[in-house]
């Protein structure tokens, strides 16, 4: 299906959703999940902090009862805040950040989530997994848009006992809305600076009362982007996106539930590449002399079956995902002709998870499961550097260069997992869990490097395989001092499998594997509801030890003399710090919140040297401090009208990129930034209208720095300047 065909279908759906919401009658009997509510933060005279039910341990629990550091966000909160994807949570969720593996170029498919510093030096696979409705999302699709989301849970620390792959640092669990016995429709329309618009809609309800239900949602968005390419005289980071998701839910009996989901998304955009000039001018411009549209598309489907068998709950989750990407960027990030890099990738993943859970009397809750996956990942790259310009190695530049490579991964794995909680007394919970994983990785690495200027010619093609096994236990002790106060201690181990590099760069690196990375996480936490439920806090301290840490870096190929990306197991590291989340409603009209984290992640011991890094250095891509806070005031205007005034602040501390491997991977310092947003929302019955200003002070916020290979200047990745916008949400 073409991009334009998808767009026409989506726009037709959005128009239909509006009509549907006006036409469908409301039914008196309610069955199944309730639709997401709209309106002001508080209702009636309540000052209580809203309680969110989560499924971090594969069962319904409140945040207060879970011995895990979890940030839980309702879909309605994300929608009102305009947070559209996982990456939009950075800077607001404690300890969550993003790393960019620049050793293979600044393409988005080399972007990974980081929690508590774990995952900051990732290469092929993330250390923080993303799951949508229980299905693991492949690395190319982790940052998919929030579409009809009920809630998002950010779990910190290893989650292997209950989740799937690559959860050594934590997991992002996204739960979408389920249709029920009430017809519900919603339309969202948004316009903002830089010719930006976003249209979205949902519709759901019964097909057969109490038995069969449908849900459909979609969105369409466009922006010209905030970066101007002054060389080409056009927008650099323009984007057109659309997405559609459909859900069919059946409850033929009281004991059986079947949920089928399918979705598709497309994105056509101009990629910003290395970014804007790092010259102190604070200009939102690029100098690239060539630009080719980049694309990303994803198709996915899943089937979830829940069956109650005499007090034992059986669950099957089958998932399939196919993602295709193409990224193109200017290799020199400047005006020098015919220098570019193009990367294409496609990833297909099938997974199956089987679980059984139940209890033994009132003292033991248990869960056991099996997980299987099959994955194929193909990635190809072509690099052209013809014009030297201000490069420092002119011999490498020639119109006769031929540099291209391709890697195919076939990976499959199996895991058995389980967890049990024992309640010896009413106030005490003892939880034990474990996961045994085995993964087979096969890589075909092929490529050609022809450099006439330095008389080098190297062709390689090799297929190799390796198996990786791991056993990761976990345990926790929770004591409930009162119904509103609990403390816990958790010890858990994490695992990220080894593998082979995507782009070996020469025959010298073909078939050389890197080993698995493991970790052990110690955590102590407190959760409490105080002051008549007007104050909720959770805070924790953690210490993480990493062993055989995987570090992506650049080395000089002994065959071609060019810089190539490589992953090395560099030794032992550690991360320590604390996290705090608090929400306080002093009155019905006022809501205050504060989230903060301190992370000190350092290299303890190097088994092999990497660049200029030494023991005691902090990790790249990990700011020590992140802070976010918000203040909201609700004013009643009468006649079913209320207004919320909000201020939202976030601070991200300084950090650095690179490993100091001269001259291609220097250490680049990234300054701290602080940003303030403001919003006024009118609530009129089922309608919310928000007027907002993001980045009120027009801060030039740098999030990362890069140095194009073979050049000695740097570029900045930056957040948008001041943005004005209007967002309307209408529910039926």
N, C-alpha and C positions, 0 to 999 in steps of 0.2 A: 504494500500500500504506500503510495507516494505521500510526501509531506503535505502537498496541497490538498490531496484527497482527504487525509486525516483532518486537516484544518476545516474543510467545508463540512465534514460530518460532525465535527465538534461544535461548530457554530450553530448548526441545525439543532443539535442536542440541547445547547444552552437556551435557545429560544423555546424549545419544547419543554424544558424544565420549568421555565417561568409559567407557561400556560398550564402545565400539569399541576403546579402548586396552587393555582387559583381554582382549578376545576375539581380536584380530588376532595371528597368529603372526609371528614374526620370520623373515625369509628369510636364508639363508646368504650369498647373493651380493649384493654392494653395487654399485649403479650410480647415477650422478648425485650431486647434492650431498648431503652428510651432514647429518643433523638437527643443530640447535643442541645442544651439549652442556650438561649441567647438573652441579652439584657445586661444590666449592671452587675458588678462583682458580688454585691450582697443583695439578699432578698428579704423582704419584710423588715423586722427589727433585729435580724441576726447580726452578731458581730463575730461569730465563730469562723475560724479558718476552714475553708472547704476541705473535706477529707476525700482523698483520691484512693480508690481501690486499684491495686496493681497486681500483676501476675509474674513478678520477678522470679518466683519459685514455682511457676507452672500451676498456681492455684490462686484464688482470690484472697487477698490480704490487704490490710491497710499498711501504709508506710511505717507506722509506729511499730508493727510487729515483725518487720523483716530485718534480719541481722546482716544487712548489706547496705552500703552507702548508695542511695538511689535518689536521683532527681526525677520527679514525675510531673509531666506537663499535660494538661488537658488540651484537646484539640481546639476548643473554643478560645483558649488563651493564646495558642499559637496563631490562630486565624486573626484574632484581633490585633496581635502584635505584628502581623505581616511576616512571620517567620515561615519560609516556604520550603526549607530543606534542612538536612542534618547540619550542613556547614553553617547555617544561620544560627545555630546554638552556641557557636564558639564565642567565648567572651562572656556568656551569661550562665552557662553550666559550669560549676566548679571543676577544675583540672582538665577540662576538655579543650583540646587544641588540634591543629592540623599540621602535618609535616609534608614537605614536598621533596621527593627524591629527584634532585636536579642532576644526578649523575647520568640519567637517561634522557635529559632534556626537561623543560618545564611543562610537559603535557599533563592535563588533568588526570590521565590514567596512572600517573605516578604520585597521586595524592592519597594520604592515609590519615586516619584519625589517631589521636594520641590521648591517653588518659594516664595521669600521674607520671608522665614521662615515658611510659611503656608504649612502644610503637614509633618513637621519634626517629629512629634510625632504620625504619623498615625498608625493604626492597620489593620483593615480589608480592608478598601477602601482608594484609593488615594485622595488627595485634589487637584491634578493636573491631569486632564483628557487628554488622548491621542486620537486623532481622525484621521482616514485615510479615505480620500475622504468623509468626513462628518459623518462617522460611528464611534461611540464610541468603543474603544478597551477595552476589559476586563482586569482586573488587571494582570492576568497571561501573557498577550500578549502585554503589553504596549511598550516593548523594542524591537519590531520586526525590522528586518533589513530594511534599506532604499533601496528599489528596484524600479528602474525606477521612481525616484522622480522628480517632477517638481520644487517644493519648499516646505520649512518647515517654518511655522510661530509659534513663541513662544509668546503667549499672556500672559501678566502679570496682575494680579488682577482678581477678580471674573468675570466669563464669562457666568453666568447662563442665562442671558436674551436671548442669541442666541445659546448657545451650550447645549449639553446634560448634563449628570450626572457628579457629582464630579469635578466641576470646581471652587471650592471655592478659590484656590490659583492662578489658571490660566489654560491655555489649550495649548496643542501642536497640531497644525493642520497640517497634512501631506497631500499634494496634489500630486497624481501621474500623469504621462504624459497621455494625451489623444491622440489616433491615429487620423490622418487626411488624407487629399487627397494626401500627399506626402509620398512615400516609404522612410523609414529610418531604418537603422540598425546600431548597435554599439556593439563592443566587447571590454571587459576589461580583462586584464591579469596582475596579480601581484604576485611577489615573495618577500619574506622577511625572516629575521632571524627566527630561531627556526623551520626551515622546514615548513614555512608558505606559502600557495598559496591561491589565490582567482581568480576564473574565473567567468565572468559575460557576459551577452549579452542581447540585446533587438532587436526586429524587429517589425515594424508597417507599416501600409499603407492601401490603399483602397481595398475593395473587389468589391464593386460597386461604381463607381465614384460618389461623392457627396451624397451618400446614406448610405453606409455600410463600416465600417472600423474595422481593427483588430489590436491588439497589444499583444505581448507576451514578457516576460522577465524572466530571471532566473540567478541564481548564484550557485556556488559550492565552498566551502572553506575548508581548513584543516590547522591545526597547531599542532605541538607537544607541544606547551605551553612553558612558560618560568620558570615554577616551577618544580624542581626536587625532587621527593620523595626519600629521601636517605634511608629510611627504607625498601621500596619495590624495590628500584633500577629501577624506571620507571618514566615517565613523569606524573605529577600530573594533569595538566590543559589542556590536549590535547582535541581537538575538531574537529568534522566533521559536517559541516552545508550544507544544500541546501535549495533552495526556488524557486518556480515557480509562476508566476502570468500571467493571461490572461485577456484581455479586448476586449469586442465587443461593438462597438458604432454605433448606427443607427440614421439617420436624415431623416426619410421618408418625412417630410414636413419642411418648413421653421420655423414652430412654435413648432415642436415636436422633442425632443432628448431623446433617451433611451440608457443608459450605463449599461452594465452588466460586472461585475468583479468577478473573482474567483482566489483563491490562496491557496498554501499549502507550508509548511516549516517543516523541521526536523533538530534537533540538537542532536547529541550524544557526550557526553563530560565527562571528569573527573572533578568533582567539587572540588574546592580548600578548601571548608569547612571554618574553622576558620582562615586559612592562615599560614604565616611563623612565626618562633620563634621571639618573641619580646624581644631579648636579646642584642640588640646593635651591632650584628655582620653583619647586612645588607646582609644576605644571602637569595638567592631565592630558599629556600628549604622547604619541609614539612617533618614531622615526622610520619605521619599517618601510622598505621600498617595494615589497610585494605582499599580497594578501590573497589567500584562497579560503573560501568558506569551509569551516569545520562542521562536523555532524556527529550526533550521538542518538542512537535509538535503542529502545528496550521493549521486548515483548515478554510477558510472564503469565504464568497460570499456576494455580494451586488448588488442592482439594484437601479439606479437613473433615475428618469423620470422628465424632464423639459418640461413645456408646456406654451406657451404664449397665454393667453386668453384675447384678446382685451386690451392690456396694463397691464394686471395683470400676473405676472409670478407665475405659480404653480410648486411646487417641491415635489417629494416623494423620500425619501431615505430609503430603506429597507436593513437591515444588519443582517448577521448571522455569528457567530464565535464559533468555538469549539477548545479548547486548552487542551492538556494533558501534565502533567509534572511528572517527578519522580526525586527526589533529594536524594542522599545518601552521608553522610559524617561521618567521624570518630568523635565520641562524645567527646573523650578526646583530640583529635588532638595530639596524642602521640603514644607510642609503646605498650600501655596496651591493651591486647587482648579482643576481643568480646565486645567492647564499640562502639556503632554506633547509628545513628538516620536515619531513612528512611521516607521520606514524599512523598506521591503521591497526585495529585490533578487533577481534570478536571473541566472545566468551560465552560458552554454553554450559549450563549447570543443571543437573538433575539431582534431587535429594529426596530421601524418604526417612521419616522419623516415626517410630512406633513407641508408645508409652502406655504404661499401666500404673495407676495410682489408687491408693485406698488408705485404710487405717485399720489398726488392730486395737479394738476397744477405744478408749479415750486417751490412751497413753502413747500410741505410736502412729505417726503419719508416714507413709512411704511412697516412693516413686521409683520405677525402673524403666529403662528405655534402650532402644537400639537406633543407631543413625548410620545411614549409608549415603555416599555421594559419588557422582561421576562428573568430571569436568574436563572440557577441552578448551584450551586457550591458544589462539593464534595471534601473533603480533609480528608486524613487518615494518621496516623503516628504510627510508632512503634519505641520504644526506648529500647535499651539494654545497661545496664552497669553492667558488670560482674567482671572486674578486677580493683581494687582500684588504685594500683600503688601509686602515690603521692597525692591521694585525701585527703580531710580533713573530710570526712564523710563515713568511711568504712562500717558502718552498712547498708548503702543503697545498697551496691554491693553484688550481688548474681546471680549464674547461674539459680536460680529458679524464678527470677523476671519475671513478665509478665506485661508489660506496653504498651498498645495500645489504641488509641482513634480515633474517626471519627466524622466529623460534616458534615451535609448537609444543605445548605441554599437554600431556594426557595424565590426569590425576584421578585416582579413585581411593576411597577410604571407607573404613568401618569403625564404629565406636560403640561400646556399651557403657551405660552410665546409670547412676542411681543415687538416691538420697533418702535418708530417713531422719525423722525428728522424734525424739523421745521426751515425754513430759513426765519426769519422775514425781514432781509436785506441780501444783497449779501454776506457780509463778516461774518455773524453770523450764527452758527448752534446750535440749542437747541435739545438735544436728551434725550428721556425718554424711559425706558424699564422696563420690569418686567417678573417674572416667578413664577408660582405657581406649586409646586411639591407635590405629595403624593406618598409614597412608603410603601409597605407592606413587612415585612421581617419575614420569618418563619425559625427556626433553630431546627434541631434535633441534639442533642449533646449526644454522647454515648462513653463509654470507660471502661477500666478495669485497675486498678492499684493494683498489688499484690507485696508486698515487705516483704518476709519472714524474712529478717534480722531485721526489726523493727516491725514485727508482725502487718502489715497493709494490709487490703484487702478492696478494694472499687470498686464497679461496679455501673455505672450510665447510665441512658438512659432517656432523657426527650425531649419533643417537645414543643416549645413555639413560640409565634408570637407577633409582635408589629408593629404599624403603625406610620409613621413619616410624618408630613406635614410641608410645609414652603412656605412663600411668600417673594421673594427677589426683591426689586426694584433697579433701577439704573438711573443715570442721568448725563449728561455732558453738558458743555458749551464750544464751540470752536469758537475762533475768528481768522480769516485769515487776518492778517495785510497786507500782500502782497500775491502774488501767490506763494512765496517761504518761507513764514514765518507764522507759526500759533502757538497759545498757547491754552491750554485747561485745564479745571478743571473737574474732574470726581469723583462722589461718587457712590459706588456700594456695595451691600450686597452679601454675599456668604453663602453657605449652604452645609454641609456634613452630611448625615443622620446617625442616630444611628444604633445599631444592637446588635449582640451577638458575644462573643468571639469564635474563631475557635476551640480552645483547652481549655475547662474549667479546665481540670486536675483532677477534683474530683467532687463528687456529690454536694459539697457546693456551686459551682459556676454555676451549670446548671440553665439556664433560667434567669440569671441576665443580664438585658440589660444595655448598655451604651446609653446615650442620644445624640441627634444631636448636632453638633458643628455649630455655625454661626459666621459670621464676617462682618465687615463694613470696606471698603477700601476708603481712601481719597487720591487723586492723583492730582498733578499739573505738567504740562509738557510743553515743548517747542520743536518744530521741525522746522528745517530751512535748506534751500539750499543756500549757499553763494559762493562768489568768482566765479561768472559765472558758477555755478553748479559744481565746482570742490571740494567743501566741503559740506558734509551732516552731520548734527548732530541731535540727539534727546536726550533729558535729562529730567528727571522727579524726583520729590520727592514724597514719599508716607508715609502714616501712616495707619496701619492696627490694628483694635481691634478684638480680638478673644474672644468669649463667650462660656462657657461650653466646653472648649478645651478638646479634646480627647487625652489622653496620654497613650501609651502602656508601661507597666512596668512589673516587676516580683514581686509576693508576695508568701508567704509561705502558702500552703494549710493547713487549720486547721484540715483536715481529714488525709492526708498522710504525712505531714511534708515536702513534696517536693516543689521546686520552680515551679510555674505555671505562665503562661502569663495571664495578665489581662489588660483590658482597662478601664480607669477611666476618668470621667469628673472632671477635677481638678480646674476649675475656670476661671479667666480672664487673658489674656496675650495681648501683643502688639508688633508690629514690625514697625520700622521706618528706613528710609534710602533714598538713591538716586541711580539712574542708569544713565549711560552715554554711548552713542554709537556715534562714529565719524569716518568718512571715508574722506580722503583727497587725491586728485590726483594733486600734484603741477605741474607735467608735464605729458605728454602722457606716459612716461616710468616709472613713479614712482607711486606706490599706497601705502598709509599708512592708518592704522586703529587702533583704540583704543576703547576697551569696558571695562567698570569697574562698580562695584556695591559695595555699602556699606549697610549692613543689620545688624541692631541691634534689635534682637528679644528676648524679655525677658518675664518671668513670672511675672505678676503684683500682682496676689492674688490667693492663694490656698484655695479652699473650703474644701479640704481634703489633708492631708500631703502625699507626695510621696517621699520615700527615704530620701536623704539628701538635696533635692532641697528646696530652700527658695525663697520668693519673691525677685525679682531683679536679679536672675540668668538668664543667657542666655539659649536659647533653645539648646538641643543637635543637632548635625548634621548640624549646620548652621555656616559656616565661615563668619566672619564679612566682610572680603574683598575678592573679586575675581577680577582679572585683566587679560585681554588678549590683545595682540597687534600683529600686523604683518607689515612687510615691504617687498614690492615686487618691483623688478626692471626688466623692459622689455628691452631686447637688440635685435635689428634687425640685423640679420646676412646675409640678402639678399637671393635671390633665394627661396623665400617663406619659409624661416627659421627664427624663432624667439626663443629667450630663456628667460625664466623668472627665476630670482634668488629670493628666498624667505626665510625669517626668521620669525618664529612664536613662540611667548612667551606666557606663561600663569602662573598665580600665584593663588594659593588657600590658604587662610589664615587658621590659626589654629582653631580648634573647639574641641568638646568632644563628647563621646558616653556615654550612660547609664543614670540612674536616681539616683544612689547612694543607691539603696535598698540592704542592706547587707544580706548575703555575695555574692549574686548571680548576681547582676547587678551594679557593681561598676562604678564610674565615671572614664573614661579613656581619657586622653588628647591626641589628635591627632595633630602632629606638622604641621606647614605650609610647603608647598613645591612650588618650582618654576621649570619650565621645558622649555627648548628651543628645537625647531625642526628646521630643515633646509631642503630645497628642491631646486633642479634645474630641470626645465621642458623645453624640446625642443618641439616647436610647428612646425610641418611640414604639412601644409595643414590640412587634417582631422585627423592627427595623433598627439597625445601628448605622450611623453615619459618622465617620471619623475624618478629621482633618489633622494631618501630622506634618512635622518637620523632623527629618532625620539629620543628624550631624549639625545641630543648631549652630555651633561655633565655626562651621566650615573647616574643620581640622583636616590637614593633609596627613592621613594616617597610613603609614607604611607597615605592611604585614609581612613582607619578605623581601630579600635582596638576591640578585643573581649576577653572575659574571659570564657573559657569553664565551664559550670556549675559543681559544686562540686570540682573544682580545683582552685588553687590560682596563676597560671601562665597565661600569656596573649599571644595573637597572633595578627599579623598584616596582614591586607589586603593591597597589594602593587600593583602599576602600573608596567608595564614592564621596564626592563633595556634598555640600548641603543639598537635600532633596525635599521638595514640597509635594504632598500628595493628598488625595481624597479616596477613602475606601467606604463602600456601602455594602452591607450584608442584610439580606431580607430573607426571613424564614416564613414558611407557610405550613 
